Amino acid sequence: MKKGRFAFVSIVLILAVFALVYYGIQFTSNLGKTDQQVSAEDAASRLAKLYGKLGVTTEAPVKGQIDLDPVDVAASLPDISKFPIAVEHTTDTFLELFSSTEKAGSGVDGWLTEVGEAFNQAGIQAGGKPASVQIRNIASGTASDYIRSGKHVPDAFTPSNELWGEMVKASGVKTELIAKRLAGNVPGIVMAKAKYEEMVSDYGAVNVKTVTDAIAENKLSMGYTDPFASSTGLNFLLTALDTFDSSDLLSETAVQGFQKFQANVPFTASTTIQMREAAKSGRLDAFVLEYQTFVNADDFKSGYVFTPFGVRHDSPLYALGDIGPEKLEIARKFAEFALSPAQQQAASDKGFGGQDGYQPELPAVDGAQLAAAQKLWKEKKNEAKPIAAVFVTDVSGSMAGEPLNRLKESLLKGQKYLGKDNSIGLVSYSDRVSIHLPIAKYDTNQQSMFVGAVDSLQASGGTATFDGILAAIKLLEDYKQTEPSARPIIFVLSDGETNKGHSLKDIRDLIEAYRIPIYTIGYNANIKALESISGINEAASINADTDDVVYKIGNLFNVQM
C-alpha cells in the first residue's frame, strides 16, 4: 500500500516538474516580446498548421490574350433604369433631372424628392403648357460618368458640388448654370473630441493642412472616400493638393506632399456608408462626411467635432445640352420653386443650411485640372505602399453557367482598373483549393497569365470558401517576407454558400489577427454570408447582379488597386 502511494506521489511530482519546465520555457521564450509579437507568432503557427492540411494544388500557368484598349466607361455602365426615379413626371412636357443621393432619396435624404412632388402638383406651366419634373436618384460621380461618356445625358443635373459641373463642362457637354445653390451644405472632417483636442494642442488648429501633416507624421488615423465617385472624397483630394502647393495642384511639390500623407492613410472607402461603418469600429480617429449627413447621424451627434473644408456642397443646378426654351423655362421655375421660403425651411428641417457662415477655402478649379487630379490619385495613391492582392474565385458546382460567366466577365473587364505597380495572384476553390497564379507584379506578362487563369476556370464540386481564404492569407504572408511594404488585400468572388472545409468560426481569429481587408463580390449570392466576411476588417461587399457587375467592380478596383 505504501509502495503504491509512493509511486502515485512520484508520478505527480514528475508531472509537476514537467509542467513547470514546459511553462517556464513558454514564459521565457516570450520574455521581451510584446503581446502583438506573441499574437503574430501564434497566428503564423496556426496558419501554417491549417494550410498544411488543405492539400493545395498548383496549376500550370496559362497565358491569355490581353486587351490593351483603354477602359470603355460607357460600355461598363448599366442601363440608366438601374437607378431609381424618385419623382415621376406628370405631364407630357417635363424636365429630366439627375440629383445627388443626399437629397433625392427618402426621409432626411428626401428633400428634393418632396420639392419635386410639390412642384408637379402646383400646376406650373412652361411655354403655355403644364410642366413637371422627373428626378432620378444617382450619385454625383456616377451621374458624371453617364453624362461625360454620353451613355445618358439628362436635361438637367444637380450634383452635390460645382466640381462635377466643371468636369461635365470640360468633357464638351454644353452646360448652363441655372442656380448656384439649391440647398446649403458643406463637407467636413469629423474627428473624435479627444483627438481633436490633441490636434489643437499639437498643431494649433484642425484643418486640412494640419490633418495632412499629422497623417504624414503617422499621428492620425483617418479615412476618406473615393474621389472618382464621392463628392466629399474629390473635394478632400483637391483641398489636400492645394495645401501642398496652392499655385499648382499638380506640381512636383504637390505630388510629393500627397504621396507622403497618402502612405499613412489606412483606409479609402468606396462609399460613405462603408466609411461610416468603419468609423463605428473606433479604429479611425477621423473621417470625411457632409454636414447634412453628420447632423442626422445619431452615432456622431456627441463625441465628435465637425470641421468644414474645401468648396461648398450647395447643390448647384445645371441645364445640359440644347434642351430648348420650354425645358429651360421649367429648369428656372423649378429652381425658383426650390428656393422659395417654404421649401428652404423644409431643407433646413432636414439638416441643410447648417453651416451657412462657412466661406470656401478652395478657389475655383478648372474641369480639366479636376480630371488630372483624379488621374494623379489613381497613379500615385499606392506608390509608397504597393498593393498585393489575391483573387479568390468560387468554382463550385453552384457557380456553373451564368454566375461563373459573369465572374469571368467582371474579372476580365475589371482587370483594366488594376494599377501596374501592384501585385496580384489568383486561387480557385471548390472541394479543394488550387493556386492558378502566384503573386507577382502586375506587368504585361502577369496580366496575360491572369487573363489565361480566369479563362481556364471551370465549375464543379462543393464550396470550401474559407479554405480558399486561408490559402490567400498564406500566399500574402509568404509574399510579405520578400516585399514587407506591400499592403495585402483579398477579393472573394462567390455565391456565398459554404458547404465544405473550414467555417468562418474556424478562421475568424486569423482574419482578425492579420487585419487583411476581404472584399466580397456576390453572384446570385447569399449576401449576408459575404457581408459577414467583409465586415470583419471594414471591407465592402458588392451584390453583383447581371447588368452592373462590371461597373461596380471597376469602381472597387479603381479605389483599392
N, C-alpha and C positions, 0 to 999 in steps of 0.2 A: 504493500500500500504506500509506504514511504517512497519506494523507488518510483512508483507511478506518479506520485505527486511531484517528486524531484524532476522527473522527465518533463512533465507539463510546465513546471516553472521555467525549466531550461529553454523550452521551445518559445515560451512567452518572452523571455529575455532576449533570445536570438532575434525574434521578430521585432522587438522594440529597438534593438541596436540597428537592425537593417533599416527600419523606418527612419531612425534618426540620421543614419548615413545618407539615405536616399533624399530626404527632405533637406538635409544640410547641403548636399550637392546642388539641389534645385535652388535653394536660397542663395548660396554663394555664387552660382552661375549667373544669377540675376543682379548681383551686387553692382552698383554703379550705373545700372541701366534705368531709364525712365519707364514709366508704365506704358508709354506709347511704344518704346522699343520692344518690351516684353510682349505686348499685344501683337506687334508686327511679326515677331518671330513665331508666335503661336499660330497666327493666321497663315504664314508661309508653310509651316509644318502641316497644318490641316489641309491647305490647298493641295500640297504635293501628295498627301495621302489619298485624298478624294480623287484627284486627277489620275493617279496611278491605277485606279480601279476602273476607269472608264473604258479602257481599250480603244483609245482614239486612233483612227487610221489617217494616213496622209495620202491624198490623191496626187497623181502626176499632174503638173501644171499644163494647162491648155491655153494657147494664145487665141484671141478672138480679133475680129475686125473692128477697129475703133473708128468713131465718127468725130472728125476734127472740126465740124461746123460749130459755130457759136450757139449758145443757148437760144432757142426759139421761145420767147416768153409767151407770145400769143398762142402757140400750139399747146403749151402746157396748161394754160388757163382753162378751167371748166366752163361750160355754158353759163351765161350770166344768171340763168334761172336758179343756179345753185344758191344764190344769195337772196334772202327773203325780201319780199316787198312789204315794207312797214305800213305804207299808206297806198291804197289803190286809187287810181284816178276815177272820177265820177262823171266826166264829160268827154266829148269827142276831142275837144281842144284842151290839151294838157301839157304840162312840163314834166319830163322825166328827170329825176334828181337823184344823184348818188350822195349819201350822207354818211359821215363817220359814225361809229358804233356807240359812242358815249351819249349820243343824242337822238338816235333813230331806233332805239330798242324799245324796252318797256320799263315801267316803274320809274326809278330815279334816272334811268338812262333813256327815257322816252319823251323828252321834252319836244323835240322836233316832230316826233310821231303825232303828238297831241296838237301841235301847231298845224300840221298838215291836215289832220282830220277836221279841225275847226275851220281852216281856210276853205276846204272843199264844201263845207256846209254853209258858208257865208254868202253864197250866191254872187261871187265876184265875177266880173266879165273882163274879157280882153278882146279888142277888135270887134266889140259889139256882140261877142259870143260868150256863153257860160264857160268858165275856165276852172281847172283844178290842177292838182299836182299828184304825181306818183313818186313816192320816196322809197329808195332801195337802201337797206342797211348793209353797209360794206366798209371795211376798214380802209383808212386813207391810203396806205401803201398798196393794198390790193387794188383799190379803185384806180390809183395812179397807173398800175400795171395794165389794166384794161384799157384805159384812155390812151396812154402813150404808145401801146402796141397796136392800137386800132381794133382790138378784138371787140370792144363795145364802147362807144362814146355816147354818153347821155347828153341831154340838153343842158344840164347844169350840174355843178359839183360843189359840195360844201365839206371840205376836209377839216381836220382839227386845226391846222395852221396854214399859213401862207406859203410854207416851204414847198408843199406838194403842188400848189398852184403855179409856183415858179418853175418847177420841174416839168409840169404839163406844158407850160408855155414854151420852155426851151426845147421840147420834143417836136415843136412845129404845129401843135394844135392851137387853133385860134381861141384866145380866152378874153373875156371881158369881165372885169371886177364889178359886180353888181352891188355888193355890200362888203365893207372891210370887216364887219363884225355882225354876227347874229346873236351870239351869247358869249359873255366873257369867261375866260378860263386861262390857266397858266400851268406849265409843267413845273415840277419841283423835285428836290432831293428830300426824301423822307428818311429821317435819322432818329435812332433811339436817343432819348433825352440824355442818358448818361454819356453816350459817345459824343453827342452834340456839345455838352458842357466841356468835355475833354478836348474836343477840337478847338473850341473858343479859347480855352486856356493855352493850348499849344501853338495855335496859328493865328489867334486874334479875331477870327471870324470864320463862318461857314459859307462858302460859295464854291463855284466850280473850280476856281484856281486852287483854293486850299484843299479841296477834296481830291483833285488830281495829284497834288503834291503828296498828300497823306497816303494815297493809294500807291504812288511810285515808291514811297519810303516804307511800304508794307505796314502802315499803321492803321489802315482802314480796310474793312472787307465790304465791298459794295458791288451791286449788280446793276445792269441797265438792260434795256430791251433792244431788239433787232432794228438797226437804223434803216433797213430796207422796207420794213413793214410797219414799224411803230413811229408815230409822230413824236412821242417823247424821246424815243431812242435816237432818232435822227437829230432832234434838237440838241440832245446832250452831246452827241458826237461833234456837231458843229461848234457848240459852245466850248467844248474841251479844246478843239483845234485852235479856236480863237484865243484861248488863254495862253497857248504856246507861242503863237505868232499872230497878232491881230492885223498885221499888214498883209499877210498872205497865208490863208488857211492850209495851203498845200505845199508850203516851203519845207526845206530840209529840216529847219528848226522845229516846225510844227510836227513833222513826221517823227523826228527823234523823241519829242516830248510825248507824243501819242504812244509810241512803242514802249517807252519806259513805264508809263502808267498802265497800259494795257497788259503788260507782262504780269501784273499783280491783280488783275480783275478776275475774281474766282468764278464769275457766273454771268453769262449773257443769255437772257431769256428770249424765247421765240415770241411770247405773248405776255401781256400784262397779267393775265390770270396765273401763268406759270411763275411770274415774278412775285406775285402776292403770296402764292403757296410757299415759295422758298423763304420769303420774309417771315412767314408764320413759324418756320422751324427754328428761328432765332439764330441762324448761322450767318446772317448778314447784318452788318452794322447800319447799312443804308441801302436805299434803292430809289428808283425814279418812278414817279406817278403823277397824274394830273390832279389838280386841286379838287375838282368836282368829284373825282373818284375817292380821293383822300377823305373828304368831309362826310361821305356817305358810307365809309367802311368802318364798322364797329371795332374791328381789330386794331385800328390805328388812331382812334379818337383820343386815347390817352397813352402816354408813354413815348410819343414820337413828336418830332418837330419838323415842320414843312418849310423848306427854303426854296423860293422860286428861282428860275434861271431861264436864260435864252430868250427866244421870241415868244410872244404871247400865243395862246391857243384860243383865238376868238372866233373860230368857225366862219371864215370868210365865205362868200357865195360868188361863184363864177358861172357865167354863161359860156358854153363851149360850142365852137364851130359856127356855121352860118345857120342859125336856128330860125331866123325870120322875125319880123316885128311882133307878131302875136305872142310867140313864146318869150321874147324879150320882155314884153309887157307883163306877162304872167310872172316872170322872174322878179321884176321890180316890185310888182304888187305883193308878191309873196314875201319879199324882204321887208317891205313896209309893214305888212301884217305881223311878221315875226318880231319886229322892233316896236310894236305898239305897247303901251304901258301894261295892259293885261297879260300879254304873252311874256314880257320881260319879267313880270312878277312871278309868273309860273316858272320861268328859268331860274330865278333866284331861289324859289322853293325847292328846286332840285339840285341846288348846290353851285349853280353858275354865278359868276359875278362876284365871288367872294374875295378876289384879290385885285380889285379894280385899280388900286393905287400903284400896282407894280408897273414900272416902265421897262420896256425891252432893253436888255443889256447886250444884245447881239444885233449888229447892223444888218440891213437887208443883204441877202446872199443871192447871187445870180443862179438860175436853174442849172446851167452847165457846171458851175462850181459845185453845186449840191451833188450832182451825179458823180463828179470826180471824187468828192469826199467819200461817197459810198464805196466807190471802187478802191480807194486807198484803204478804207476799213477792211474790205474783203481781203486785200492782198497782204496787209501788214498786221492784222489782229493776232495771228498765231505765230509770227515770225520769231519772237523771242522764245516761245514755248510751243513748238510744233505739236500738232495733234497726232496721236496714234490711235486708230480706230479699228475695231473688229466688227464686221457684219456677221450676225448670227442668223442664218436662214433656216426656216422650218420647211423641211421637205417630206413631212409625214404624209400618209395617205389622205388625210383630211384636207390637204392643200392641193390635191390633184385637180387639174383643169383650170378654171378661171382664176382661183386665188393664186396659184403658182405663176400663171401667165402674167398677172398684174404685178406680182412681186418682181418678176424678171424685168418687166417694162419699167417699173419705178426705179429699179437699181440702174438699168442701162441708160435711162434718160437722166436720172438724178445724179449719176457719177460725174456729169459735166460741171456740177457745182463743187466738187471736191478740190480743195486747194492743193496745188502741186508740191508745196513744201511739207505737206503732211504725209503720214504713212498709214497704210491700210492693210488689212488681211480679211479673209473670209472663211467661215466654217459653216457647215450644214449639219443638221441633226434630224434623225427620225427615231428609230430604236437606239442607234448608236451615233457617235459624233465623228465627222470627217473634216480634216483640215484641207481646204481646197487651195488656199493661198496664204502662205506665211506672211507676217507683217514686213513690209518694205516701203521705201519712199515711193510716192505715187508719181513716178515718172512715166514716160510713154510705154516702156516695157511692162511696168506693173499695171498700168491701165489696160494694156492689151490682155494680160493674164487675168485681170479682174473680169473683163468682158467675157473671156473664154470660160472662166469658172462659173459665172452666172448663167451663161448659155447651156452649160452642161448639167445644171440642176434637174433632177427628176424626183417625183414624189412616190413614196411607198412607206409602209410600216407605221409604227407608233410614234409618239410625240414626247421626246425627252428634253423639254425646253431647258431645264435647269442644268442638265449635263452640258448642253451647248454653251450656256453662260459660264459654267465652270471652266470649260476649255478656253473660252475667250479671255477670262481673267488670267489663266495660266500663260497664254500667249503674250498678253500685255505685260505681265510681271517679268517674264523672261526677256522681253524686248527692252524693258526699262533697265535691265542690267547693263546693256550696251549704250542705251540712249536715256540716261536718267532725267533729262529735262523734258522728255515727252509727256504730254498730258493725255491720259487714257480715256477713251470713250467706247461704249458698246452700243450697237444698234441691233435690236432684236426684231426680226420681221416674221410674224407668225399669225395663226388664227387664235392663239391664246389658250388652247386646250392642252393640258399636260396629262399624260396617262402612263408614262414610263420614267424610269430613273429617279433622280432626286426630286424632292419637292422644294418649294420656296422656304419652308420651315427649316429644311436641312441646310441650306446655304445662305440664309438671310444674314447670319452673323458675318460671313465672309464678304458679302456685298457691302455691308456697313463698314467693315474693317478697312477695305481697300478704297472706299469712297469713290468708286468709279461710276459716273452717271450712266444709266442704262436707258436709252431712248427706245421706246417700243412702237411698232407700226403694225396695226392690226388689219387683217384681210378676212372679211366675213367673220369677225373675231369676237371672242369673249373679252370685251374691252375692260371690264372691271378687273379681270385677272392680269391683263397687261398693265393697267394703271397701278396695280399694287406693286409691280416690279419697279416701274419708273419712279414711283413716289418715294422710294427708299432714299435716293440721293438727289432729289429735286430735279429730275429729268422730265421730259414731256412724253405724252402718249398720243399717237395720232390714229384716228379711225379712218383708214384709207379706203373709202368706197370707190366705185369704179371711175367716176368722172373727174375727181380732183386729186387723185393719189400722187400724180407726178408733180403737180404744183405744190402740194403740201410738203412732199419730201424734198423738193428743190429748195423750198424756204428753210426747212430744217437743216439740210446740209450746208446751205449758204451761211447760216448762223454759226453752226457748231464746227464746220470744217473749213 
